[in-house]
Structures are given as structure tokens and as C-alpha cells.
Amino acid sequence: SATDDRIAAKSGYDTVTIWDATSGAVVRKVSIPGNVHSPIFSSDGTRLAVSSAGTRGQLLDSANGSLIADLGAVEEKTNAMTFSDDGSRLTVIGQGSTGTLWDSKSGKKLLAFDAKDSAALIRMSPNADRLLVQSFDLKTSLWDGSSGREIKALGSMDRIESTMFSSSN
């Protein structure tokens, strides 16, 4: 983790192990059905997101490994789950190109793109105030990450490969 107090690793087909980085003691082993993908920590090290092939994602408390939220089905691709820079939000690309925005502290779902093919890509500004969402059919829109309202439909564009928000969003 960013705070160097926890280590998390895929430690078997369906297992993630969390260790105390100071003592080396196992904090918890978490079993998730299916082939586990790489776990990711929030920037403050307090949260851990894990998913497995063809099943569900989980948001965990990295201090003790307890479940904060079931994230639903997660797409099997790189960057399907991403924490905001400040660690307060988590985006998840679900199977069928659906998407969600989560409050990573409370585990509350803040915004959902539930329709099939509605969220092939979600990118957050550093503090998650703004979301850039591109659907499977390449329609792109800008969303308010706090209110969950669409700010502007940006129209169709080529598949977005990289994004950058200015420091003032």
C-alpha cells in the first residue's frame, strides 16, 4: 500500500492474502470464486479492491480485510477498477460495459451506468468531481461525480486511449 503498512497479492487461483508489512504476519486471506486479478490499494492505503474472472469484485478494509462493499460483476480487463487520486472514489467497469462510481470510504454506490454497453470507459478527475464516460458505441459524456448528473454529452468520438484532467479539473 502507499503507506507501506500492508502488502496484498494474489496468492492462489482464488485467494488474495493481506500481510502486515512491518511484522510479516498474515492479516487475512480473502477467497473469491474464480481466477483473482491483481488487487489494488487506494492512495491512502486504507482500501483494497479485488476482483476475479467471471465473478464479482470486492472492496475491502485493508487494515483487517473486512468487506466494505460487493462491487458486482467486474470486466476482465486492465483498469476495470480505478481509485481516484485521493482514494475517496472507486470506478468499476462491469461486465457488458456497465459502470459504477463508489464512495470507497462508506461503500455506497454513487452513480450507476446499468444499461448494457453504457460504460466501456470511465476516467475520473483527480478528486473525482468530474467523470468522462465513453459507451461501447463510442458516445462520450462528462458527468458530475458529486451529484451524479450528466453535465454535457460530448458526442461520438474515436475510442479514448488516454485522458488528463487539469489540476483545476
N, C-alpha and C positions, 0 to 999 in steps of 0.2 A: 504494500500500500504506500501511498505518498508520504505517510507519516512514519514509515519504516517499522511499524509495530506489528504488522500482520503479513503473512505470506499465504497466498491461495494458489492452488494448482490443481489441474485435472490429475487425479491420482488413480485412475482406472477408467474403464469404459463408461461407468455411470456414477462416478464419485468425484467430488471436489473436497479437498482437505484444506482446512484453515489452520495455520500454525501461529503461535506467538513467536515473533521474530527475535525476541530477546532470549527467551528460555529454550526455544525449540519444541515446546510442548504442543501437542495437538489440541486446538481449541474445539474443533468439531469436524466431523466428516458428514457431508451432505450427499445423500443419494438422490439422483434424479433419473427417471427412466430414460433410456436412450443414450446415444453417444454424446457425452458432455463436450460443449465448446469451451473455449478459453474464458475463464472468469475475468471480470473487470471490476476494479475498485473505483469509487467516486474519488474526486481530487482530495477530499479531506480524509479519506481512508475509512470513513465510518460505514459505508455501504458497499456491498458486493453484489453484482448482477451475474447470474449464471443461466445458461440455457443448454438444451440438448437437442440433438437431431430429431425432428419429427414430434417433439412433445412441447413442454412448457418452459417458460423462463421463471426464475425466482429472484426476488430482491431480498437480500439478507442483511442483517446487522453483522458487520464484520467482527465486532468485539466478542460475540458469543455464538454467531451462526444462526440465530433465530430468524424465522420467516417474517418479513415485513409485508410482502405482497406477492401474490401469484400473478405473474405478468402475462399469462395466457400463452398461446402458441407464438413462437418466435421463428422468423425466417432463418434459414440455414445459409447465411452469408456474412461476410466480414462487415463489421459496423452495423449489424442489425440492432444492437443496443449501444446507446451512447449517453454518457453523463454530460451535463452542462459543465462548463469550466469551473463553476463554483460548487458543483456537486449537488445542487438542490433539485435538479430535474433529471429525468431519465426518459429518453425516447426509445421506443421499441417498434421495429418493423415486424409485423406479424405475418403469418402465412397468408397467401392470397393477396399480398401487397396491401394489407391493412396497417394501421399505425396507432400508437397511443403516446401520450405525454403523461408522465407520472411525477408526483411530488415524491422525491426519494426519501425525504425525512419521515413523512406520515404514511407513505404507501398508497396515497389516494390517487385515483385516476383523474386527471385534469381535463384531458381532451382525447377524443377518440375519432379516428377515421375508420369506421367499421365497414363501409361498403367495399366489396371486393375491388381490387385494383385502385384504391383511392390514395395509397401512400407507399409508393415504391422507394421513396427517399424522404427523409426528414433531416433537416440541418437546423441547429439552434445558434442563436447569437450567444456570446459568452455568458450572459446572465439569464438566458432563456426567455427574454422579453419578446423575442421575435422568432418565428419558425418559418423556414422555407420548406414547402411541401411540394413534391412532384409526384403525380399519379402515374400509374402504369402506362396510360395513354399520353404521357408527357405534358399534361396540363399542369401548370405551376402556379402556386399561390403563396401569399405572405399572410401569416397568422399572428395574432397577438397571443403570446404564450401565457399571459396572466388571465385574460378574460375568456380565451378560447374562441374568440371571434375572428372571422376572416377579415383581413384588412384590405386586401386587393388581389383579384385574380390577375395573374401576370400573363396568361395565355399559354399557348403551346410553344415549347422550345426544345432544342436538342437535349438529349439525356445529360443531366448535370453530373459532372465528374468531380468538381471541387467547388467549395464556397468559402467566402471570407466575409465576415461582418466587420465593419469599422468599430473602433473601440467605443464609439458613442451609439452603436447599433445602427 
